[in-house]
Amino acid sequence: MRDRKVVAFIPGDKFPAVTITGYSCSLMCDFCRGKYLKGMTPVRKPRELYDLANRVWERGGRGLLISGGFDKYGKLPIRPYLSVIRDIKKDFDLIISIHPGFLEREVIVKLKECKVDIIDYSFAFNPLLLKYMRLNLKPEDVVKHFREWLRVGFEHVVPHILLGLRGYISRWDYEALRALLQFNPHLIVLLVFIPTKGTPLESLRPPLVKDILDYVNYANKTLQCSEISLGCMRPVEYKDSLDELLISSKLVNRVANPHKRLIEKYGLLKVEACCSVPYSCINCS
């Protein structure tokens, strides 16, 4: 997969991110505090989600990313939406991607029955990240939860790795890649820590671009059968530095929302979907 041309994934109105909890979050991670929910489309009841899906379908959209604030156990409160997700998959030809957190097996099975296409899984292998998320979990618990999605039968479970907490890439970030070796994921999404105003971590800095490049090089060597995507979460200023270095060197297969300048300069193919959507779902290669 390393010789694939780099592709720009631009969700926009064709693949909106939806928060089913409005702008509220009980977990309140130290690096977010619910602030990124404000960049999503809010719904507060199942009927609103169905109506939104209908509008997306009517304007020629491709799908929905369903996310939102988590409860104190790190779970997306998805139960009230299960039947409407089933109806959306039945009534519209839309891709459904869910950012679920650490759900119990019963709900995982129900989501499979609803024909959800993609699971965007927070592979929070770094103990410091789990601490900032206020979760009583260990790295091995994160691996166990990941395995559960696969055992239930989900084909597209995409691990997301957040790099650079406290300004540097730690050994735990590298250990996360080695932990994924046993699963041979078809795609991983790399995120970069953003010091966000109004959060306890706002005074910290993001990791160095050089260190991120070293990490991506290592990821390519370690997960040789996997595509690598640079996800939406990264400092804005890195779009003029990190993005171009990764695109020009073809160290990644996908980049979420790169600058228009880079799309034009490198002749990137544009796909109107989330960067975790497999090509098999969008008939694009």
Secondary structure per residue as TSV (DSSP state, phi and psi in degrees):
chain	resnum	aa	ss	phi	psi
A	1	M	-	360.0	-8.6
A	2	R	T	-69.5	-19.9
A	3	D	T	-90.6	4.0
A	4	R	S	-68.2	140.2
A	5	K	-	-63.9	140.2
A	6	V	-	-65.4	134.9
A	7	V	E	-116.9	137.8
A	8	A	E	-92.1	121.8
A	9	F	E	-102.4	119.3
A	10	I	-	-128.1	96.5
A	11	P	-	-62.4	-57.6
A	12	G	G	52.6	-146.5
A	13	D	G	-74.2	-16.6
A	14	K	G	-78.5	-16.6
A	15	F	S	-152.3	67.8
A	16	P	-	-70.0	149.5
A	17	A	E	-89.2	128.8
A	18	V	E	-117.3	135.8
A	19	T	E	-107.2	118.7
A	20	I	T	-83.7	1.3
A	21	T	T	-113.6	19.3
A	22	G	T	62.5	-133.1
A	23	Y	T	-105.4	16.8
A	24	S	-	-100.7	147.9
A	25	C	-	-148.6	131.8
A	26	S	S	-88.0	-24.4
A	27	L	S	-74.9	-45.0
A	28	M	-	54.1	60.6
A	29	C	-	-57.6	148.3
A	30	D	T	-67.5	-19.0
A	31	F	T	-97.5	-1.5
A	32	C	T	-131.8	-53.1
A	33	R	T	54.7	33.0
A	34	G	T	77.6	2.9
A	35	K	G	-67.4	-31.4
A	36	Y	G	-78.4	-10.5
A	37	L	G	-64.5	-26.1
A	38	K	G	-70.6	-13.5
A	39	G	G	-91.8	4.2
A	40	M	S	-108.6	165.2
A	41	T	E	-83.7	119.0
A	42	P	E	-85.1	137.7
A	43	V	-	-130.4	153.2
A	44	R	-	-127.7	0.0
A	45	K	S	-154.1	155.4
A	46	P	H	-54.1	-40.4
A	47	R	H	-61.0	-36.4
A	48	E	H	-64.1	-36.2
A	49	L	H	-67.3	-41.4
A	50	Y	H	-62.9	-45.0
A	51	D	H	-63.2	-37.9
A	52	L	H	-64.8	-43.9
A	53	A	H	-59.8	-39.8
A	54	N	H	-61.2	-43.6
A	55	R	H	-65.6	-41.9
A	56	V	H	-61.4	-43.4
A	57	W	H	-62.9	-44.3
A	58	E	H	-65.8	-28.4
A	59	R	T	-93.1	14.2
A	60	G	T	82.1	25.6
A	61	G	-	-73.6	168.8
A	62	R	-	-105.4	-28.8
A	63	G	E	176.4	-170.1
A	64	L	E	-135.5	141.1
A	65	L	E	-101.6	115.7
A	66	I	E	-99.0	118.7
A	67	S	E	-141.8	-156.7
A	68	G	-	146.4	-174.9
A	69	G	-	-72.6	148.2
A	70	F	-	-96.9	158.6
A	71	D	-	-78.9	-177.6
A	72	K	T	-69.1	-11.0
A	73	Y	T	-98.7	5.6
A	74	G	S	79.5	30.1
A	75	K	B	-116.2	139.0
A	76	L	-	-74.7	127.2
A	77	P	-	-74.8	75.6
A	78	I	-	-92.5	-15.0
A	79	R	G	-51.0	-47.5
A	80	P	G	-63.8	-13.3
A	81	Y	G	-103.3	0.5
A	82	L	H	-60.4	-47.9
A	83	S	H	-66.5	-36.6
A	84	V	H	-72.7	-32.0
A	85	I	H	-64.0	-40.5
A	86	R	H	-60.5	-41.9
A	87	D	H	-66.7	-39.2
A	88	I	H	-62.3	-44.0
A	89	K	H	-66.5	-30.1
A	90	K	H	-77.5	-39.1
A	91	D	H	-91.8	-22.4
A	92	F	S	-132.9	146.4
A	93	D	-	-86.6	69.6
A	94	L	-	-118.7	144.9
A	95	I	E	-81.2	132.9
A	96	I	E	-115.0	119.5
A	97	S	E	-115.0	137.8
A	98	I	E	-127.8	135.5
A	99	H	-	-102.9	91.9
A	100	P	-	-94.2	-17.6
A	101	G	B	75.5	-152.6
A	102	F	S	-104.5	76.6
A	103	L	-	-79.5	157.8
A	104	E	-	-79.0	159.4
A	105	R	H	-57.0	-39.1
A	106	E	H	-55.7	-44.2
A	107	V	H	-74.0	-35.4
A	108	I	H	-58.5	-44.2
A	109	V	H	-61.4	-42.6
A	110	K	H	-65.3	-37.6
A	111	L	H	-66.0	-35.3
A	112	K	H	-64.6	-41.0
A	113	E	H	-65.2	-28.2
A	114	C	T	-77.8	-4.4
A	115	K	T	68.2	34.3
A	116	V	-	-61.3	137.7
A	117	D	-	-86.6	-43.5
A	118	I	E	-135.9	138.4
A	119	I	E	-112.1	117.2
A	120	D	E	-89.8	100.8
A	121	Y	E	-100.4	124.7
A	122	S	E	-74.9	100.4
A	123	F	-	-83.8	73.3
A	124	A	-	-82.6	69.2
A	125	F	-	-78.8	-20.9
A	126	N	-	-77.6	120.5
A	127	P	H	-57.4	-31.6
A	128	L	H	-65.6	-39.6
A	129	L	H	-63.5	-43.8
A	130	L	H	-61.9	-35.9
A	131	K	H	-64.9	-45.0
A	132	Y	H	-67.3	-24.4
A	133	M	T	-85.2	-5.1
A	134	R	T	63.4	36.9
A	135	L	-	-110.2	137.9
A	136	N	-	-87.3	62.2
A	137	L	-	-127.2	155.5
A	138	K	-	-113.2	163.0
A	139	P	H	-52.1	-39.1
A	140	E	H	-66.4	-27.1
A	141	D	H	-68.4	-37.8
A	142	V	H	-63.1	-42.3
A	143	V	H	-64.1	-42.2
A	144	K	H	-60.8	-44.3
A	145	H	H	-64.5	-40.8
A	146	F	H	-59.7	-44.8
A	147	R	H	-62.2	-33.3
A	148	E	H	-63.2	-39.9
A	149	W	H	-60.1	-41.2
A	150	L	H	-69.0	-40.0
A	151	R	H	-63.8	-34.4
A	152	V	H	-70.7	-22.5
A	153	G	T	117.8	9.6
A	154	F	-	-71.1	128.7
A	155	E	S	-84.1	-35.3
A	156	H	E	-113.0	85.0
A	157	V	E	-111.3	109.3
A	158	V	E	-105.1	110.7
A	159	P	E	-72.1	134.8
A	160	H	E	-110.7	126.3
A	161	I	E	-114.2	121.4
A	162	L	E	-91.1	119.9
A	163	L	E	-101.4	145.1
A	164	G	-	87.5	25.2
A	165	L	G	-56.8	136.6
A	166	R	G	65.5	18.4
A	167	G	G	91.8	4.2
A	168	Y	S	-147.3	156.4
A	169	I	-	-91.3	121.3
A	170	S	-	-95.3	173.2
A	171	R	H	-63.1	-26.7
A	172	W	H	-68.0	-31.9
A	173	D	H	-64.5	-37.9
A	174	Y	H	-72.2	-37.6
A	175	E	H	-63.0	-31.1
A	176	A	H	-60.0	-41.1
A	177	L	H	-64.1	-43.3
A	178	R	H	-66.6	-33.7
A	179	A	H	-67.4	-28.1
A	180	L	H	-80.8	-14.2
A	181	L	T	-54.3	-38.5
A	182	Q	T	-66.0	-19.7
A	183	F	T	-100.7	-16.8
A	184	N	-	47.4	58.1
A	185	P	-	-63.6	145.1
A	186	H	S	-75.4	-17.4
A	187	L	E	-156.6	140.0
A	188	I	E	-125.9	149.9
A	189	V	E	-115.2	126.1
A	190	L	E	-101.7	129.4
A	191	L	E	-114.9	154.7
A	192	V	E	-122.7	129.6
A	193	F	-	-54.2	132.0
A	194	I	-	-114.6	118.2
A	195	P	-	-67.1	108.8
A	196	T	-	-104.1	127.5
A	197	K	T	-58.7	136.3
A	198	G	T	88.9	6.0
A	199	T	S	-115.0	161.0
A	200	P	T	-60.7	-18.5
A	201	L	T	-104.3	15.5
A	202	E	T	-65.2	-23.6
A	203	S	T	-86.1	-6.2
A	204	L	S	-81.6	173.0
A	205	R	-	-116.3	157.0
A	206	P	-	-74.5	166.5
A	207	P	-	-67.5	157.4
A	208	L	-	-67.4	144.5
A	209	V	H	-57.1	-41.4
A	210	K	H	-59.0	-42.1
A	211	D	H	-68.2	-34.1
A	212	I	H	-67.1	-42.0
A	213	L	H	-61.1	-42.0
A	214	D	H	-60.7	-40.0
A	215	Y	H	-66.7	-43.6
A	216	V	H	-64.9	-38.7
A	217	N	H	-58.2	-44.8
A	218	Y	H	-64.9	-40.5
A	219	A	H	-60.9	-40.4
A	220	N	H	-62.3	-39.7
A	221	K	H	-74.6	-32.8
A	222	T	H	-81.2	-48.6
A	223	L	S	-104.6	74.0
A	224	Q	T	-71.0	-14.1
A	225	C	T	-102.1	4.0
A	226	S	-	-104.2	144.6
A	227	E	E	-79.7	151.8
A	228	I	E	-122.2	130.6
A	229	S	E	-119.4	139.1
A	230	L	E	-91.0	112.3
A	231	G	-	-80.2	179.5
A	232	C	S	-62.3	-35.6
A	233	M	-	-80.0	103.9
A	234	R	S	-165.0	153.3
A	235	P	-	-58.5	139.8
A	236	V	G	-56.2	-40.5
A	237	E	G	-65.4	-19.1
A	238	Y	G	-75.9	-12.2
A	239	K	G	-68.9	-18.3
A	240	D	G	-97.1	-7.1
A	241	S	T	-124.1	-69.2
A	242	L	H	-58.1	-47.3
A	243	D	H	-57.5	-47.8
A	244	E	H	-65.9	-39.1
A	245	L	H	-64.1	-40.9
A	246	L	H	-70.6	-37.6
A	247	I	H	-71.2	-47.1
A	248	S	H	-65.8	-32.8
A	249	S	H	-89.9	-6.9
A	250	K	T	56.1	39.0
A	251	L	-	-78.2	-19.6
A	252	V	-	-121.5	159.5
A	253	N	S	-94.3	-25.4
A	254	R	E	-140.3	148.0
A	255	V	E	-135.8	128.8
A	256	A	E	-85.2	126.5
A	257	N	S	51.0	54.3
A	258	P	-	-73.1	164.4
A	259	H	-	-60.0	147.1
A	260	K	H	-57.0	-35.4
A	261	R	H	-57.9	-41.6
A	262	L	H	-73.5	-35.2
A	263	I	H	-60.5	-44.5
A	264	E	H	-72.5	-43.0
A	265	K	H	-61.6	-41.0
A	266	Y	T	-104.3	6.1
A	267	G	T	57.6	44.9
A	268	L	-	-73.0	136.1
A	269	L	E	-66.2	138.3
A	270	K	E	-108.1	132.3
A	271	V	E	-123.7	126.9
A	272	E	S	-89.0	76.7
A	273	A	S	-162.9	167.9
A	274	C	-	-66.7	150.7
A	275	C	T	-73.3	-3.1
A	276	S	T	-97.8	0.7
A	277	V	-	-78.0	123.5
A	278	P	-	-69.1	151.8
A	279	Y	H	-61.1	-29.0
A	280	S	H	-63.1	-24.3
A	281	C	H	-84.4	-21.2
A	282	I	H	-119.3	9.0
A	283	N	T	51.9	48.0
A	284	C	-	-134.7	134.7
A	285	S	-	-140.8	360.0
